[in-house]
Amino acid sequence: MKLSRFLQWGLCVSTLIFTSTVWGAVSEPPKEMSEETKACVACHKKNNPGITQQWGQSAHYQANVGCYECHAADEGDPDAFIHDEKKVKKNISIIVSPKDCSNCHADEVKQASESHHAAAANILASLDNLLAEVVEGNSAFVTEGFPNGNSAAAVSGCWQCHGSIVKVNEDGALDPATWPNTGIGRINPDGSKGSCTACHARHKFSVAQAREPDTCGRCHLGPDHPQKEIYEESKHGIQFAANKEHMNLENPKWIAGEDYFTGPTCATCHMSATRNQAVTHDVGTRISWNNKPPISLRPEVVDAKMGLPGANLGWEERRDDMKDVCSSCHTEEYIDNFYTQYDGLVQLYNEKFAKPGLALVKLAKPLLRPAKFSNKLDWIWFELWHHEGRRARMGTAMMAPDYTHWLGTYMVSQSFYIKFIPELEHLIETGMASKDTTKVAAAKALKAKLDATLAEDNHKWYDNKLTDKQKATRKAAIEQTKAKYGLGKPEAKTKPTK
């Protein structure tokens, strides 16, 4: 394993991460720069000056930890190769994996390896990747490691955020379909999962950069998970943008309410230390709803399905930890009321759209072409929950009203009533007219469920059948608006007297 020969030096680069702590068997840095690293620097300073300049500004440099300490490899390592057989003649590997970083940062690597970030490459077998690999792409991207080819859309798209399975070719080179890649869930040649440089970009590994919202925004943006855009609309994002120079992003100690107080970043809420909590690199331990699936679930339920240790951490405890972050700036009543609003929106989406929608899609399956995304309904339903439904839920989670409403629930309802239901009605009509008795039966079952759904209080309005409560509420709202803005009936004009 890399760095095994250097452990006696006791490498410690405490200022690289969010707190200054010592981990594992490593207790102190080398007393001086190694001869191997000096040789690396002498060459790379000429050929790759940007890399050496970045490293020269790093905490690694200050601790006498250089190229060789991180890139050194044992002969048996899967991606080891002799670098420069004439001069250096040393085994190195290009990838510095979390397993390598754990020699100095054991706690951080353990936390990250147990998080959803480390499992991000699970997408390689998901519905999303079917889109990139088949629907959007083809198998024309042929490399030595993938003689049957890959989709360029997946290689340069999905894999760059979620991570790829890095393959080492017979000559020791990294396959170009899987490298370069800093996807957060990258599966490395040594078997470890993750990429520390996804957030701590090489070769400075800046703590300030890892705390920047833009770092998270490299992956957390776009139509299906626009956290970066949501953050920028929120008061939190506005506060950060207006007061960035007061954020002390470079501080080794970085506690909200003490070292900065003008506005949080993504790291503040999901990772960084508070007055009562240590730093965590498991970004899910303060999240009390998982809004990724079609129906929002409690995070421990999702973690159990994924085999993650978070299965043993209940949502109530996670919420308490997030409330602790919030309490750096907000009162208890403010925080509790926010969570009441958040839960209300999640429950609205789940009960009104997600649960009936999912049930209807399942009943419609016998009436569809078997290939995923070969049906209009596939696309309507996918965008309804995967794009619009996520935006609504995430917008509320991060207090961005435009994403909750106009880019969220408005678009969810438009898709549900104007696209989803009409397409179901079309499938029912087609199925009823079929000579296939199986399809006729499926159409009847789908119609019964659709009729029952539209008869529920949530959907009665669609057939112009508001409930009495809805009618009374709407009437009161209209009367209040008229009274407030003087929109009542105009007074009758009187004829002037002679």
Protein Blocks (a to p, Z undefined) as FASTA:
>chain_A
ZZklmmmnopacfklmmbdcdehjbfbdcfbdcfklmmmmmmmmmmmmmlmmmmmmpmkl
mnopafklmmpccfklmkbccehjllnopacdfbdcfklmmmmmmmlmmmmmmmmklmmm
mmmmmmklmmmmmmmmcckbccfklmnopafklmmmmmmmnopaddddfkopacfklocc
fbfkbccfkopacjfklmmccfklpaklmmpmklmmmmmgcjklcmkmmmmmpmklmmmm
mmmmmnommpmbacehklpckbccfklmmmpccfkbccdfbfklmccbdckbmbdcdfkl
mmmmnopaklmmcfklmmmmmmmmmmmmpcfklmmmmmmmmmmmmmmmmmmmmmmmmmmm
mmmmmmpcfbghiafklmmmmmmmmmmmmmmmmmmmnopaklmmmmmmmmmmmmmmmmmm
mmmmmmmmmmmmpmbfklmmmmmmmmmmmmmmmmpmklmmmnopacfklmmmmmmmmmmm
mmmnopaccdddddddZZ
